[in-house]
Amino acid sequence: MKNTVLVTGGAGYIGSHVVRQLGLAGYDVVVYDNCSTGSPTSVLHGKLIVGDLADSEHLYQVFSKHEFIAVLHFAASLIVPESVAYPLDYYANNTRNTLNLLRCCSVMGVNQLIFSSTAAVYGETDENPVTESTPTNPINPYGRSKLMSEWLIRDYGVSSSLRYVILRYFNVGGADSSGCLGQISPNATHLIKTACDTALKRKPEVRIYGTDFPTPDGTGIRDYIHVEDLATAHLDALSYLEKGGESLVLNCGYGQGYSVRQVIERVKAISGVDFPVISAPRRVGDPACVVACANKICKVLGWQAKHDKLDEIIYTTLAWEMQRDGLMSGLFHSQKYR
């Protein structure tokens, strides 16, 4: 039985963790990535083809040379403030390129898709935790570009044999526990990585963007999910589709929110470094609080979180970053997660 899958954006942070798990599970993987933010060194399984989704001709050539049973679509731009500054770039890379990919799937007869979406589609919501039926009202171009991509996928699914799983990620952190993968983008804005970089003196300070949110300590609250658990969710989704499952939209989170200040304090405690923290104005497009209800993904896919402690997300991030600096990281793995 042929089991070749295409992973767009598979050289990036989340995509590369999924590619590794796919390879270990026995899938033949083809990664299609322009490597603008990802790295070829992160592709540990399968074959890397350097290409851009805007290049439809090249994309069709790739499809014609393989018989893909499914596409896992990660390739996207994802920095909220950047999306506010350059909205057209985000609609081009996220929405238009999803359209290009869907057209290719249509012509080449690929009818299983897993899409990397985001909790940003919910926007500033009155209810927390949010469920998949919570109204979507994104407040920044990043979230809107992703929601528009969801609409494209849904509409095409109605008119075709396409079956899909749309996974709405909450805040992703951590690194592969074996130490072979982690986040390497120099421009990453994830709070946990930024705080770990500061603890390792790569950055002078951590900035808290907004201390006047309507939350207990005035800083934004987010649901943090370990990248390995998120990667497993993709394999569970693929197995679900292969068994004939119907199209779904699913939240990927733990249902536990932590404020920016809480995260920073845990990074300080775990690293043993009391680094500088600066208060700054709110960024346009940042909601006060977004926490997931993940009951549906557990019930329908049988997904089980294995790394759902904030400290473990921080430990594995810091261990990965120390390893990149050639420092001893075993200390962190030996400690008990809270």
C-alpha positions in Angstrom: 0.0 0.0 0.0 1.4 3.4 -1.0 1.6 5.9 1.9 3.4 8.9 0.5 2.4 12.3 2.0 3.2 15.8 1.0 4.1 18.2 3.8 4.2 21.9 2.9 6.3 23.9 5.3 7.9 20.8 6.6 11.3 22.4 7.2 9.7 24.8 9.8 9.3 24.5 13.5 6.1 22.6 13.8 6.2 20.9 10.3 9.6 19.4 11.0 8.4 17.7 14.2 5.5 16.3 12.3 7.8 15.1 9.5 9.9 13.3 12.1 6.9 11.5 13.6 5.6 10.6 10.1 8.9 9.1 9.2 9.1 7.1 12.4 5.6 5.9 11.7 6.6 4.5 8.3 5.2 7.1 5.9 7.2 8.2 2.9 7.4 12.0 3.2 8.0 14.7 0.6 8.6 18.1 2.1 7.9 21.2 0.0 9.3 24.3 1.6 10.9 27.6 0.3 13.1 27.6 3.5 12.5 31.3 4.1 12.0 30.6 7.8 12.6 26.8 7.9 15.9 25.0 7.6 16.9 22.0 5.5 18.8 20.6 8.5 15.4 20.2 10.3 14.1 17.7 7.7 15.2 14.5 9.4 13.0 12.1 7.2 11.9 12.0 3.6 12.9 14.2 0.7 13.1 18.0 0.7 12.1 19.9 -2.4 12.8 23.6 -2.2 9.9 25.5 -3.8 7.3 28.1 -3.2 3.5 27.5 -3.2 3.2 30.6 -5.3 5.0 28.7 -8.1 2.0 26.6 -9.3 3.9 25.1 -12.2 6.6 23.7 -9.9 3.9 22.5 -7.5 2.1 20.6 -10.3 5.4 19.0 -11.3 5.9 17.7 -7.7 2.4 16.3 -7.6 2.8 14.6 -11.0 5.9 12.8 -9.8 4.3 11.3 -6.7 1.1 9.6 -5.7 0.2 11.5 -2.6 -2.4 10.0 -0.3 -2.7 13.2 1.7 -1.3 16.7 2.1 -0.4 18.3 5.4 -0.3 22.0 4.9 1.9 24.1 7.3 3.5 26.7 5.0 2.4 30.1 6.1 3.4 33.4 7.6 2.4 33.7 11.3 3.6 36.8 13.1 0.7 38.9 14.2 2.4 42.4 14.3 4.0 41.7 11.0 0.6 40.8 9.5 -0.7 44.2 10.7 2.2 46.0 9.0 2.1 43.9 5.8 -1.4 42.5 5.3 -1.2 41.9 1.6 1.9 39.7 2.1 -0.1 37.6 4.5 -3.1 37.2 2.3 -0.8 36.3 -0.6 1.3 33.7 1.3 -1.5 32.3 3.5 -4.7 32.5 1.6 -3.7 32.7 -2.1 -1.2 29.9 -1.7 -3.7 27.7 0.0 -5.9 28.3 -3.0 -3.0 27.3 -5.3 -2.5 24.1 -3.3 -6.2 23.2 -3.4 -6.3 23.7 -7.1 -3.4 21.3 -7.4 -5.1 18.7 -5.1 -8.2 19.0 -7.3 -6.4 18.4 -10.6 -4.3 15.6 -9.2 -7.0 13.8 -7.3 -5.7 14.2 -3.8 -8.7 14.2 -1.4 -7.2 14.2 2.1 -5.9 17.4 3.7 -4.8 18.4 7.1 -4.6 22.2 7.6 -2.5 24.1 10.1 -4.9 26.8 11.4 -4.8 29.0 14.5 -6.7 30.1 17.5 -6.3 33.6 16.1 -9.5 32.9 14.1 -11.5 33.4 17.3 -10.2 36.9 18.0 -11.3 38.7 21.1 -13.9 36.3 22.4 -16.4 36.6 25.3 -16.1 32.9 26.2 -13.2 31.0 27.5 -12.3 28.2 27.0 -13.3 28.5 23.4 -14.9 25.5 21.6 -14.9 24.8 17.8 -18.4 26.3 17.7 -17.3 29.6 19.3 -18.0 32.4 16.7 -14.9 33.3 14.7 -14.0 37.0 14.7 -10.3 37.5 14.0 -8.8 40.9 14.9 -5.7 40.8 12.8 -4.8 40.0 9.2 -3.0 36.8 10.2 -6.1 35.4 11.8 -8.3 36.6 8.9 -5.9 35.1 6.3 -6.1 31.8 8.1 -9.9 31.9 8.4 -10.2 32.7 4.7 -8.1 29.6 4.1 -10.5 27.6 6.2 -13.4 28.9 4.2 -11.7 27.9 0.9 -11.1 24.4 2.3 -14.7 24.0 3.6 -16.3 25.3 0.4 -14.1 23.0 -1.8 -14.9 20.1 0.5 -18.6 20.6 -0.1 -18.2 20.6 -3.9 -15.7 17.7 -4.1 -14.5 14.4 -2.5 -12.0 16.3 -0.3 -12.1 15.3 3.3 -10.1 17.5 5.7 -9.1 18.1 9.3 -8.5 21.7 10.2 -6.4 22.0 13.4 -6.6 25.3 15.2 -3.4 25.6 17.2 -3.1 27.6 20.4 0.4 28.8 21.5 3.0 26.2 20.5 6.3 25.7 22.5 8.8 23.2 23.5 11.2 21.0 21.5 11.6 17.3 20.7 12.6 15.5 24.0 15.4 13.6 22.3 17.2 16.9 21.5 17.2 16.4 17.7 14.7 19.2 16.8 13.6 22.5 18.1 12.9 26.0 17.0 15.7 27.6 15.0 14.2 30.7 13.3 16.2 33.8 14.3 13.1 36.0 14.2 10.8 33.8 16.3 8.5 35.8 18.5 7.1 33.0 20.7 7.2 34.1 24.3 8.8 31.0 25.7 11.6 31.0 23.2 12.1 34.7 23.6 12.4 34.3 27.4 14.8 31.4 27.0 16.9 33.4 24.6 17.0 36.2 27.1 18.0 33.8 29.9 20.9 32.7 27.7 21.8 36.3 27.1 21.1 36.2 23.4 18.6 39.0 23.9 19.0 41.9 26.4 15.4 41.8 27.8 11.9 40.4 27.5 9.2 42.9 26.6 5.7 42.4 27.9 3.4 43.9 25.3 0.5 45.1 27.4 0.1 45.2 31.1 -3.4 46.6 31.2 -5.5 43.7 29.8 -8.6 42.7 31.8 -6.8 39.7 33.3 -5.7 39.0 36.9 -2.2 40.4 36.4 -2.9 42.7 33.5 -1.0 40.6 30.9 -2.3 38.4 28.2 -3.3 34.8 28.9 -2.6 32.0 26.5 -3.0 28.2 26.3 0.5 26.7 25.6 0.8 23.3 23.8 3.9 21.2 23.5 5.0 20.8 19.9 5.4 17.0 20.3 1.7 16.7 21.4 0.7 18.9 18.5 2.7 16.7 16.1 1.0 13.6 17.4 -2.4 15.3 16.8 -1.5 15.5 13.0 -0.7 11.8 12.9 -4.0 11.0 14.7 -5.8 13.2 12.2 -4.2 11.5 9.2 -5.1 8.1 10.6 -8.7 9.3 11.1 -8.9 10.4 7.5 -7.3 7.2 6.2 -10.1 5.3 8.0 -12.7 7.3 6.1 -13.4 9.9 8.8 -15.6 12.9 7.9 -14.2 16.5 7.7 -13.6 18.2 11.1 -12.4 21.4 12.7 -10.5 20.7 16.0 -8.9 22.8 18.7 -5.3 21.9 19.7 -4.6 23.0 23.3 -4.7 21.9 26.9 -7.5 24.0 28.3 -5.1 25.7 30.8 -4.2 29.4 30.4 -1.1 31.1 31.7 -0.4 34.8 31.7 2.7 36.4 30.2 4.0 37.2 33.7 3.5 33.6 34.9 5.4 32.2 31.9 8.3 34.6 32.4 8.5 33.8 36.1 8.7 30.0 35.4 11.5 30.6 32.8 13.4 32.6 35.4 12.9 29.9 38.0 13.9 27.0 35.7 16.9 28.8 34.1 18.1 30.3 37.4 18.5 33.7 35.6 16.7 36.8 36.7 16.8 38.6 33.4 15.4 42.1 32.7 11.7 42.5 31.8 10.3 45.7 30.2 6.7 46.7 30.0 5.6 48.0 26.6 2.3 49.1 25.0 -0.1 46.6 23.7 0.5 45.3 20.1 -2.3 45.8 17.7 -4.2 42.6 17.1 -3.4 40.9 20.5 -6.5 39.6 22.4 -6.6 39.5 26.2 -7.2 35.8 26.7 -7.6 32.7 24.5 -7.8 29.3 26.1 -8.8 26.1 24.3 -11.5 23.6 25.0 -9.9 20.4 23.6 -12.6 17.9 24.4 -13.5 17.3 20.8 -10.1 16.2 19.6 -9.7 13.8 22.5 -13.1 12.3 21.9 -13.1 12.0 18.1 -9.4 11.3 17.4 -8.5 9.7 20.7 -5.7 12.2 21.0 -4.0 12.1 24.4 -1.6 14.8 25.7 1.6 13.5 27.1 3.6 16.8 27.7 0.9 19.1 29.1 2.9 20.7 31.8 4.1 24.3 31.3 7.4 23.5 33.0 8.1 20.6 30.5 7.5 23.0 27.6 10.0 25.4 29.1 12.5 22.7 30.1 12.6 21.2 26.6 12.9 24.6 25.0 15.7 25.7 27.3 17.5 22.3 26.9 17.3 22.7 23.1 18.6 26.3 23.2 21.5 25.3 25.5 22.4 22.4 23.2 22.5 24.8 20.3 25.0 26.9 22.3 27.0 23.8 23.1 26.0 23.9 26.8 25.1 21.1 29.1 21.4 20.4 29.0 21.0 17.2 30.9 20.3 19.2 34.1 16.9 20.1 32.9 15.8 16.6 31.8 16.7 15.3 35.3 14.3 17.7 37.0 10.6 16.8 37.7 8.1 18.8 35.8 5.5 20.7 37.8 
